[in-house]
């Protein structure tokens, strides 16, 4: 029995398209890593959309489906599609795991003005997993989708159309997709990862998931993705550093070094991106008569070229066996049982105390350095940068352990001193570019103007720091 849409006032006519025969082979790793991350990769023949289809969960790069033509062999996944999910599959092979054949009839419902309102698909499905002992399954599946969001379409049109399906015997699908039904029925769906019980393990597991999300965004060159992947890498490292006793890190200290190296590689592109945006914004705010010489070309265009070079370097690192080894180690680390405490000792717990002590120590050191008459500017800047690094670790630990007020206060310090550090980097770069411009016979007035603006930003950050540290101290005291 098929549903009838006769008698609906909004529907003027129903046209049936020629029957389509769709055949799809689905690919995954032996451990079903793609399925575990809600990613689907298939090679479809037949119909109007034949080709390779990679379906992705919503993410920062805004792509939910990427396609490639049927140019490669049947079992050879196109390189551009494999690269998108490389952080998930790593060095594992992608091979066929299921085959689904669909005989599809499509009805298109039109309104009285001739516009398409909805599409109804009636699928007769034959499916099986690929491998020894695979059993064939058959079922019928209906799908209804509205095609119009015009104002004159009744708000309840979908409900009224759906009722016709229910009247014809339809029931809600028990799975989100045909592939999920095949794999689940065969008992081969990816196992659900165990959710860590303690908050720090849970926070690190969440950040590892985010690392994979931002990895995909970096490969698509999505705006701000390099920054976010770098931040995520640093979060993982900070949380591990603050909770070493809770993880089997004795034989895995190299993980911390690798996370630092990865953040440094990403930092090349990120620093260039910051400078390009910073100079673009500053120059846009200056009157035209204060911009003298090819300043934009040197500052903005030059930074954009360095970003492109840094991105290529980042992608090369993200396609290496070394990177895959790090991701594998992080997965194992976060799911491993914590080390057993010594006899008579309690299991280690994570608190904000040690992280806060580092901030206080760094602040005391910075104050002493600033007061010394013979201290070089670089040493003062480095002392402030150490406060920022300590505040960052404190922020991540406080957030993971539920100390939101402390985390907010630490974030304020991190932001202030982040602006200060960006100013330090920018002033150094401006000095270098001004020297190059002078050597080329160009007017350097604008470089001096921008340098002074950066110096003002740094001065403001320093004047606000004492109060921010007092607010942090107050929040820490209240947390105990």
N, C-alpha and C positions, 0 to 999 in steps of 0.2 A: 504493500500500500504506500502511495506517495501523497504528500500533502497537497491540498488544493488552495489556491489563492483567489478563486472566483468569489465575486460578491463583495470584495473590499472596496469601499468608496474611493480610496486614494490610488488604487491600482487600475489603470486603464487597459493594459494588456501585459501578457507574459510571453516572452520569446525564448525558445529553447535553442541553445547552441548545439552544433554537432558534437556527438559523443567523443571524449578524449580518452586516450590510453596513456597513462603516466606510469613510468617505471623509475624507481629511485633506489640507489644503493647508498646506505649510510655508513660513514666512516668514524672510527674512534680508536683510542689506544686499547690495548688489552685490558687495562684497569678501568676503562670507561671514564677517563678523566674529563672529556668534553661534556658528557652527560652530567657528571657531578657538578660542573660549572654552568649548567643550563645552556650549553652551546650545541648546535646541530650542524653537521657538515654532511652534505649529500651531493650525489651526482645524478641528475634527473635527465631522462630522455622522454620525448613525447610532449605534446601540449605546446603552449605558446611561450613557456619560460624554461625551455630546455637549457641545461648548463649546470655548472657547479654553484651551489648555494651554501653560504655560511651564515647561519642565523645566530645572533648574539643577544644577550640580555642588554637592556638599556644601560648606557654608561656615558661617561663624559665626552666621548668622541661622537656621540649622537648617531652612530651607525648601528642599526639593528639587523641589517642584512647586507652582505657583500657577495657579488657574483663574479664568476669567471666563465669564459666560453668553454665548449667541449673540444678543446684542442689537445689536451694531454691524454694519455692512455687511461683505460678504465680504472686502474688501481693506482695511478700516479696523481696525488693531490697537487694542484697548482701551488707553486712556491709562494705566490703572493697571499694565498689564503692560509697556508701553513704558518707563514710569518706572523700573521695577526694573532694566532693562538699559540705562539711558540713558548710563551711563559707557562702555559698550561701543559702542553704535550712534551716540551723539552726535547730530549733525545729519543723519546719513544716512537715506535713506528705507528703510522696511521693506516689502518687496514679496514676492509669492509666488515661490518658487524651485523647488518640487517638489510633485507631486501623487501621493498614494499611496492606492489603493483596496484594501481587504482584505475578503475573504469569510471570516469566522471561524466555526469550529465549536469549541465548548468542552465538554470532558468534565470533570466534577467527580467525584473519587474519594473515597468515604466509607469510614470504618472501621466496625467491628462495633457501636460504640456510637451510630452515626448521625452522628458528627461528620465534617466535611469534612477530608480529609487533603491533597489536592493538586488542582491545576487544570492541565489540559493543553489548550493552544490549537493548533489546526491552521489555519494561515492560507494562503489562496491570494492572492498579492499581485500587483497590477498597478501599475506605477509609472513615472514619467517626470519629468524636469526640465521647468521651464516656460521657454519661450523658443524662439528660432529653432533649428531643427535637432534638437530634442529627439526621442529615440527611446524607445519604450515597452519596458519590461522586465517579465518575468513570472517568478515563482519561488514555491516553496512553503516555508513556514517553520513549524517547531514550537517551542513554548515550554512548559516544565514548571516549575511553581512549587509549593513546599510551602505549605500553608495553616495548618498546626498545629505548635506547638512543645511539645506536651504530653509529659510524662515517659513515657507508655506508648507513644509512637510509636517504632518501631525506629530506631536511629541510622543504619542503612544503607538506610532507605527510599528516599531520593533516589537513591542508587546503583542500587538494584534497579529503580526506575522508569526511570532513565536507560538502563539496559541494554536495556530493552524498546524504547526509541527507536532505539538503535544496532542492535538485531537487525532492526528494520524498515527499516534503511538510512540512518539519520540521520548527519550529519557536523557537527562544530562550525561555527558561523557564522563567516564570514570578516570580519564587520563587527560593530560594537557596536550598531547599530540599522539599521532599514530605511532611514532617511534617509541614513546614512553610506554605505550600499551604493549608493543612487541617485546621490549627489553624486560619490562616488569613481569609479564606473563612467563617469560623464559627464565626468570629468576636471575637475570644478569645485570640489573640496574646497579649503578654505582652505590656503594655503601655510604650512608650518611655519616659524616665525620662526627666524632665525639666532641661535644661542646665542653671545653675546659670548665672546671668548677670554680677555681679561684679567679678573681678579677684581673690579675696581671696576665696570667696565661690566656684568658679570654681576650684581653685587650691586644695582646701580641698576635693571636690568631686572627682577629679582625683586621689588624694592620697588614698581615701577610695577604689576606684576601684583597685588601685595597691596593697592595703592591701590584697584584696581577691586573687589577682594573686599570691602574694608571700606566702599567706597562703597555697595555693595548692602546691607550690614548697617545702615548709617546710615539708608538709606531705609526699612528695616523697623523702625527704632528699637530695634535689638538692644542689650542691655546692654553698656556699655563700648565700643561701636563708634565713637562720636565720638572718644574718647580714642585708640583704635588708628589711626583714619584720620589724626588729627592727628600722632601719632608717626611714621607712615609718611611723611607729607608732609615732616616735619622731617628724617627720615633721608635722603630723596632730596636735599633741599637741602644737607644737611651733606656728603654724599658728592660732590655736584657742586662745592661750594666747595673741597673738599680736592683735587680733581683737575681743576681748570679747564683745565689745559694738555692734558688727554687728551680734551677735548670741544670741538667748534666753538662755544664760548660767546661768542666775540668779538661776534657779531651777535645773541646770544640771552641777554644779561644779564637781560633782562626776565623770563625764566623764574624766576630766583631771587627776584625781587620778587613774582611771582605766587604762588610757593610760600609765601613769608612771609605774604602776604595771606590765602591759603587757610587756613593754620594759625591765623592770628589770628581769622578768622571762626569756625572750629571751636572755638577757645578759649573763646568766650563760653558755649557750651553745656557744654563740658568743665569750666570753672572752677566753674560752678553745680552740676554733677553732683558734683564733688569736695566742695564745701561741704556739699551736702545729705547725702552719705554720712558725711562727717566729723562733722557735728553730730548726725545720727541715732545714730551709734555712741557718741559721747561722752555723749549724754543717756541712752541705754539703760544705760550703765554707772554713772550717778549714782543714788544713793538718791532716792526720790520726794520726800522732804522738802527736798532741795536744788534741786529744779526749781520755781522760783517765777514765776508769771505765764505768759502765753501764749508761752513761749520756743520751743516746737516750731513753732507757727504762724509766728512771725517768721523763724526760722532754717531749719527743714527745709522747710516748705510754701513759704516765700518763695523758697528756692533752687530748688525743683522748678518753680515757675512761671517763674523765669528760665531754667531749662534748656529748658522747652518753647518759650519765646520764642527762645532761641538755636538750638534745633534747627530751627525754622521758618526762621530766617535762613540757617542752613547749607544747608538743602534748596533755598532760593531760589537761593543761589550755585551749587549743584551742578546746577541746571537751566538755567544761563545759557550763552550762546554763549562768554563769556569763559572759563568752566571747560572747555568742549569744546576751545577753542583751546589751552589749557594742556596738556590730555591729548594732543592731536595733536602739539604741539611736543615733549613728552617722548618720545613714540614715535619721532619722527624723530631726536631727539638721541641716544638710546641705540643706535640702529641705524646712525648715521652713522659714517663712517670718521674716526678721530682726525686732527687737523691734522698735516700733514707737518712734521717738524723742519727747522730751518734747516740749510743745508749745513755739514757738519762737526760737527753737534750730534747727541746721542743722543735717541732718542724719550723723552718725559717718563715718569717712573715715579712711582707714588704710594707714599708711605711715611708712617709715623706721626710723623716728626720735627717737621714744621711744626705739626701739631696739638698735639703735646706741648709745644712751645715756648710756644704760646698759653696752655696751662694753667699752666705755670710762671710766665709773666709775670703772668697774672691773680692767681695765688696770692701772688706777691710784692707786687702792688699792694694786695691785700686785707689783707695783714699790715701794710703801712704805714698804710693807712686806719684799721685797728683800733687801732693804737698812738697815733694822733694824738688829742690831748685835745679838740680843737674839731670833731671829725668828727660829723656828724649821723647818727642811727640809719639813716635812709633810705640814706645814702651807703654805710654799712657793709653793709647788706643787698644793695644793688646790686652791690657789689664781690664778694660771695660768689656772687651770681647769675651774674656773668661767669665765675667758675670753673666753675660748673655747665654753662654753655653750651659752654665749651671742652672740658670732660670728655665731654660728649655727642658732640661732633664727633669727638673722639679715639676714643671707644668705637666709633662706627660705622665709622670708617676702619680701626681695628685689626681689627674683626671681618671686614671685607671683604678685608683683606690677610692674614688667617690668624694674626694675633697675638692669640690667644684670651686669654692671661693678661693682657695689657695691656687688652684689652676688658673683662675681668671687673673689674679694678681701677678702670678709668674708670667702669664702671657703679656700683660702690660709692659713688664720689664723687658721681655724678649722683643716686643715690638719696638719699644723705644731704642734699645741698643741695636736692633736690626737696622733701623733707620740710620743710626750712627755709623754702623759698619759699612752700610751701602754708601754713605757719604765719604768714608775713608777711601773705599775702593774707587769711587767716582773722582775724587780729588786727585788721586794718584794718576788715574787715566787722563784727566783733563790736563795735568801738568805735562804728561808725555805727548799728548796730541798738540798742545800749545807749542812745545819745542819743535815738533815736526812742522807745524804751520809756519812758525817763525823762520825756520831754515828754508822753507819754500817761498819766503817773501810775502806771506799772507798776513792780514790784519789779525791780531790775537786778542783784541778787545773783548770779544764775546766769551772767549774761554775764561778770562779773568772774572767776568760778570757771573758766569755759571759757577766758577770756583767759590766765589763769595756766597752765593746762594747755598751751596753745599755746606760751607763752613757754618752758616746760620742754622742749618738743620742739625748739625752735630752739636752746636752750642745749646740749642733748645733741648735736645735729648739729655745732655749732661745736667742741665738745670732742673729737669723733671725727675731725674733718677732718685735723688734722696727721698722725695715724698713717696715714690713708687716702692722703694725698699721698705719704708716705714709701714705702708699699707700691707705689704706682703708679710712683714713680721707680725702685724696685728692679726692677719688672717690665720697664720700658722699657730699663734697662741690660742686663738679661739677654737682651733681644730682639736686641741688636746683636752 
